[in-house]
């Protein structure tokens, strides 16, 4: 790490979620003073238990990122802001588009406005999605590929990216955004519907149910282990220039969904069934996709170093030793409060 995070005031939105909690743990280990803003109720998949090992070192604020008053309170004095709060379900973005826009666009624009006025020197690191590209025509996909989202989630995220760019160019805010693709690993949300292929696949396999593949299962993707994503986020937080840009974060090598399931079968018994695409899912399916992370590698030296075999082995071991993450209903171990601090 080129610059120490020790003692720095950091805000992580969505810090009770999958990627957010893994990031918070790494920030605590590096000595950062971390505040988490998330819904303790777990409305969007966050779980207080994800931070059980570092809870004494983190200030957890039970609040909604759409609440401007909460942002007004928390953002002043923060040196780094990681914006990971999101509505991530692509089908849900189509059935409830206004909520998706509210969470994935309006709340981020509101945050940028508060930062412009009250935290203009903060570094802001945000996560977007490869869904902004839509159906791609060449592979691997670099940042120069045309963007044509096929669902409201992709539209919201793409618009948010442009807001970050604009506020960097016009107001000098120090922003960096990442387009993520199929992130997996310990702490994934396996209980909320509409979370995507990996989440559904692991949940079905752990419960002993057949893994359902839509279509042929030959669709190609790249898969990125959460530790590699967290490394990229941490690197972004200490960059000194090149702000306002958006970068791809992609896995080490592409494979088909069938190959993913075959790899999972090395560590967890899996049966497979293929079914036709439901019409509503076929309408927003992007087909084949694998990304090109050359730009971020050239900037920082970052690579996705975790092979799928190693990442899935670690993921399965985690869930077999944390059965409460997928066997029972999603009930928080901390009583909900309104915009209060839970330690």
Residue, then its C-alpha position, 0 to 999 in steps of 0.5 A: x500500500x503506497x500510503x498508510x490509512x492508519x488514523x484516517x477518518x473513513x466512511x463506508x456506506x453499505x458496510x454491513x453488506x458483502x463487499x462492504x464488510x470485507x472492506x471494513x475488516x481490512x480498513x480496521x486492520x490498517x488502523x483506519x477510524x471507520x464509520x459504517x452507514x447501513x440499514x441494520x434491518x438488512x433491507x438490502x442484504x447487510x448483516x451486523x454479524x458480517x462485522x462481528x470480529x471488528x464490531x468494537x473498532x467500528x462505529x455503525x450508524x443505522x441509517x438510510x443513505x437516502x436521508x440527507x440529514x444523515x449524510x450532513x452529519x457524517x460526511x464532514x471531517x471524513x478523509x475517505x468515503x467508500x460508497x458501496x450502498x446499492x440496490x443490486x438486483x437487476x430484475x428488481x430494478x425492472x419491477x421497482x425502477x423508482x427505488x433503484x433510481x432513488x438508491x443508485x442515483x439520487x442518493x449518490x448525487x445527494x452525497x456529492x452535493x454534501x461533499x462539495x459543500x462540507x467535505x470537498x477534500x475527501x476521496x470518494x471511491x464508488x462501485x458501479x457494474x459491468x451492466x452499464x455496457x449492456x450486450x457487448x460486441x467485443x471481448x475482453x471489454x475495455x472502458x472504451x466499449x459503448x455503453x447501452x444498459x439493458x435494465x434500469x439498474x445499469x442506467x442508474x449506475x451509468x448516470x451515477x458514474x457521470x455524476x462522479x465525473x462531472x463533480x470531479x471536473x467542475x468542482x474538483x472532487x476526488x472521485x474514482x469509480x469501478x465497474x464490478x463483475x460477478x464478485x464472490x467470496x465469504x460473506x455473500x448474501x445468499x438469502x435475498x432474492x434476485x442477487x444474481x447467478x453466483x448467489x443463487x448457485x451457492x445457495x442451491x448447492x448448499x441446500x442440496x438443491x439442483x443448480x438452475x442454469x437458464x438457457x444453455x449455461x454456456x454464457x461466459x463471465x469473469x468472476x472476481x474474488x472479493x479480496x481482489x476487489x477490496x485490494x483495488x478499493x484500498x488502492x483507489x483510496x490512496x491515489x493522488x491524481x487521475x480523478x473522475x475516472x471509471x475503471x473495470x475490475x475483472x476476474x483473472x480469466x473467463x469461463x462459462x456458467x457450466x464451468x463455474x458449476x463444475x469447479x464448485x463441484x470440486x468442493x460441494x456436491x452439485x447437480x444441475x438442471x437447465x431451463x429456458x430463460x423466463x421472458x423477463x430475465x431473457x429481456x435483460x440478459x447480457x449474454x457473454x461478458x468478460x472485462x479488461x482491467x488493463x487501465x487499472x493495472x497500468x495505473x496501480x499494478x493491480x491484478x485479480x490474482x485469486x484463481x476461481x478454484x482457490x476462491x471457491x474453495x475458500x468461499x465454500x469453507x466459509x459457508x460450511x462453517x457459518x451455516x447461520x448465513x444461509x440456513x435460517x431467516x435473515x434476522x439481525x442480532x442487533x435491535x434496529x434504531x433510527x439513525x443511531x450508533x451501534x457499537 
